[in-house]
Amino acid sequence: MTARIYAFANQKGGVAKTTTAVNLGAYLAQAGRRVLIVDTDPQGNATTSLGVDPRSLSLSLYNVLIEQAPIQRTITLTDRVGLDLVPATTDLAGAEVEMARLMARERLLERALRPLLPLYDYILIDEPPSLGLLTINGLTAAHGVIIPVQCEYLALEGLSLLLQTIRQVREVLNDRLEIAGVVLTMFDSRINLAQQVVQEVCEYFPEQVFQTIIPRNVRLSEAPSFGKTILSYAPHSAGALAYQALAQEFLERAENPTAKLVAA
């Protein structure tokens, strides 16, 4: 089996994109799957959320994309068996400018990941909150896109641009790319608007929305500051139970041979 690659993308920041990628990865690893998180965000939030100090690294994704360093040399173990990381450092902030002068610049990540495909079941790419060259690289490498959408005002603002980008990548660079799912995050049942957003997103993505909704949860907010996933930090919290359920739903979709991904 070769790895299935999923890019977690939304150019809007603060939608729990990194939280979803990291915690979903942790629960997939707990379920016995071999998982690699690839941090393509110069802010390195996935890296620090998994307890890795970017300042301690001699090699990161930057060296892979710009200097063609073997990606195997960047793989960093986490405290969760079966969950590995390709970390990001602030060096990545200048990568897009440097990538612009390289041949086949949209496929740098895709080519780098090829040696790892037999080693993992799932590769989860945490994209930056933009639609720049790093995001395009992630989309070009991926089989599917997972879009986190927060249950707040203007949740769908800007998503049309993301969907347009996904369509363009599929037409020009990666014809296998599909929307693998939409995850509703930061849901607060006390706010009437939140339920309206859920209904609106379900109407906009009638077949792609995961049934599991991630609640707004203090423990989910705290866990990254301790360098831990919610599974390690507060496994009995509401946020942990939600991501556990999301992982089960994700596996049903990903590993059910009759399941069909829906085009953008």
N, C-alpha and C positions, 0 to 999 in steps of 0.2 A: 504493500500500500504506500502511495505517496501522499504527502501532506495536502490538505485542503487549506487554501489561504484566504483569509477574510480581512478586509480593510475596514476599520472603524472610522467613519468619516462624517464630519459636519463642520462646515466652515465657521459656524457660530460657536464661540467659546462658552465654557461653563455649562455644558449640557450633560456632563457625566460621561463623556466619551472615554477618557482614560480609566475612570472608575469601572466602567462596564467592561472594557477590554481586559483589565488586570484581574478583576474578580471573576469574570466568566472563565478566564484562563485557569484560575486557581481551582475552580470547581470541576472543570474538565479534567485537570490533572488528578484531582481527588477521585474522579470516576475512572481512573486508570488510563487516560489518554496521555500521549506525549505531546506537550504543548510548548511552543516558542512564542514569546512576546517580542515583537520588533518595534522599538521606540524610534519613530521618525520625526518626533517633535523636538525642536531645539530646546524647548523648556525642560525636557527630560522628566516630565511628571511620572510617566510609567516607570522609569528607571528608579527614581527616588521612592515611589510607592512600593517597590519591591525590595527596598532596603539597601539599594546600591548607591554609594556616593560617587557622583560623576567625577569629582575631583581626584578620586583614587584610581581612575582608569588610565591605562596607557594606550588602549585601543578602543574605538567605538564605531558606530555606524558611519561616522564621517570618514574614517580611514578606509572603510570598505568602498564607499561611493566615490571618493575623490582620489584615493591612492591605490585602489584595487587590492587592498589588503584582504587575505582570505577571511571570509565571514566566520569560519570556524574558530578563528583566533579571538574573536570578540565575544563569543558565547559565555555568558556569566550565569552561574548557578544561583538559584534562590533558595529560600528555606523550605520550599515545597518540592518534594520529589516529583519529577516529571514536568516541572515548570521552569523553563530556562528563559534567558533574556539576551537580546542583542541591544545594548544600552545606547543612549544618546547623551551627548555632552553639548555645551554651548557652542562648540566648534561648528556644529551643524547649522547654526544661524547663517553662516556665510556660504554654506554649501550650494545653495541655489544659484548664486552668482557664478561660482566655480563650475557647477554642472553645466551651465549654459554653453560653455565652450567645448564640451565633450561630445563625441559622436554617440548617437543613439541614447541621448541623455535620459529619455523617458523610460528606458529599459535597464538602467543601472541596477536597480534593486532586484528586478526579476532575474537578471543574470546571476547576481550575487547569491540569491536564495537557492538556486538549482541544486548545489551539492547537499543542501539540507533536506530536500524533499523526502528522501527515503528514511530520514532519522526521526521525523515527527508525524503525528496524526493531524495536528492543526497548527498553523502559523497565523497568529493574530497581529495585525499591523495597526499600531496606534498612530493615527495621522495627526498632523498639526491642524489647528483651527484656521485653515486657509485653503485656497484652491491653487496653490503654487506648484512648483516642480516636484517638491517632495511628496505632496499628495498625489500628483499624477503618477509618480513612480509606484506608490502603493497600489493605486487603482489598476495600473498596468500589470502588476504582479499578481493581483488577486483573482480568485474565482468568484467571490461574492463580496458585496458591501453590506455592512450593518450600520444603520443610521440611528444613533441615539437622538431622541427628541424630548426636551424637557416639557413638563406639563405646566407651562407658564405662558403668560401673555406673549403674543407674537411668535409662538413656537414654530410656526411654519414659514416665518419670514426668511427669505433667502434660500429655502430648500429647492425652489424651482431652478436656481442657478446650479446647485449641486447636482440635481437630476440632469440638467443639460450637460454638465461636465461628464457625468457617468455615461450618458448616451454618446458623447463625442469620443470618449476613451474607447467605448465598445466598438464604435464604427471605424476608428482609425488604428487603435493600438492593441486592443484586447477583446476579441469578439466573444469570449466566454464569460465576460463580466456580467453579473446579474445582481439585483438587489436581493440579498439573502434574508433581510429582516429589518424591521423598524422597532426599536426598543423605547418605550415610554419611560421616562425617568423623572425623579424629583416630584413624584405625585404626593399631594397633600390633600387628604380627603376633607379637611376642614374648609377648604377654599372652593367655592362654587365654580370658579373659573376653571379649576383643574379638570373637573369632569367634562366641561364643555370642550376643553382642549383634547381630551381623550377621544370624544366623539368626532371632533373635527379631523384628527389625525387618522382615525379609523376609516373615515369617509374618503380621505385623500389617498390612503394606502390600504384599501379594503382587504387585500390578501396577504400583505407583507407584515402587518403588525403582530408582534409576539403577544400572546395572551397575558403573559406575566408582566406586571407593571412594577417598576422599582419605586419604592416610596422615598420621600425625603426622610433621611435618617441621620441622627447625630453621629452614630457609630461609623457610618460610611464616610462622613466628613473627617472624623478623627483618625481613622486607620492610616491614611497616607503619611501623616506627620510622624507616625511610629515606624514607617517603612514596612508596613504589613498589609496583607490583603484582609478583607473582612472575615474570611474563613479562619485566619490565624488570630485576628484581633478580637472579634466578637461574634463567634460562630452561632450564637443563639439569638442574635439581634434580628429585628425585622428586615434590615437590609441584607443580612446574610441569608436568611430564609428565601428572600426574593431572588437573589442571584443563584442560589441552589436550584430553585424552580426554573429559572431562566436557562441554566445549563442543561437541565433535563429536557426542556422544550427544544433547545438548540440541537441537542443530540438526536432527538426524534426527527427533526427536519433534516439534519445533515447526513444521518446514517440510514434513513428510510429510503430504499431504492426507488419507491414509487413517488417520493416527494419531488416536486418540481419548483425550481426557483422561478420567480416572477420577474419579467423584464421591466426596466424603468419606463 
